[in-house]
């Protein structure tokens, strides 16, 4: 995979999350501070699907303890960026 910057990762992360969010209005204005569970109303089962999709899309392995640390869009972008480099 070619080098990805945070803007590209953010775009990909939002695309993946968008398929699983109940609050499409909040998704439209999502930022790095947007909370996945509270703001986007993503439940824990969907969260697991999102993690699996991140792993497939970015070709990374996300350990459970790292996945548990994701609460915002920014957390996801930062973690994916770290795992890609």
N, C-alpha and C positions, 0 to 999 in steps of 0.2 A: 504494500500500500504506500502511496506517496505520502510525504510529510503533510500532516494536517495542522492548521493553526486553530486557535481557540474559536474563531468565528465559524469556521467550517465544522468543527466538532459541535459547537452550539447548535448550528443549523440541523445537523444530523440527529443530535439528541432530542431537539424539539420535535422533529419529524417522527421519531420513534415514540416519544411520550404522547404525542398527539393522537395516536391510534388507541390509546388506553385511558385517556382522561375523560372524566364526566363533565368537567367544566370547560367547555370550548371557549367561552368568553375570557376566562383567565388565561387560557393558552394563547389567545391572540395577543395578549400583552405580557407574555411571560418574559422574565428577565433572569439573570443569574441568581437573584434572591428569591424567586418563586418557589414555594414549598410544594413538593410533589403530593404529599398526602392531604395537607390542609387546603392549599389554594387550588390545586388541580383535581382534588377528590379522587385520587388514585388509591384503590384498595390494595391490601397486601398481596393478594393473588395476582393482580395486574402488575404489581411492582416486580414480582418474580419474572413475569413475562418480559418486562422491560429490561431487566438485567440480562436475561438470556438473549434478547435481541441486540443489546449492546455488544455482548460477546461475539455474536455472529457477524454483526455489521463491521465492527472494528477489529475482528480477529484477535481478541484479547481474552484472558481468563480473569474473572473478577472473583477473588476469594470472598467467602461469606462475610467475614469480618469487615472487609472493605465495602461490600454492598450495604451492610448495616449502617455504615457511616454516611450514606447518601440520604440527605433530606431535602436538598434544594437542587434546582437545575444546575446551579454553579458547582455543587458538589460532584454531580455526574460529569460535567465537562472537565473539571479539574482531575478527577480520577481517570477518566478515559485518556486525557492528555498525558498524564503521568505514565500510564501503562503503555502508551504508544511510543514513548521515548526511551 
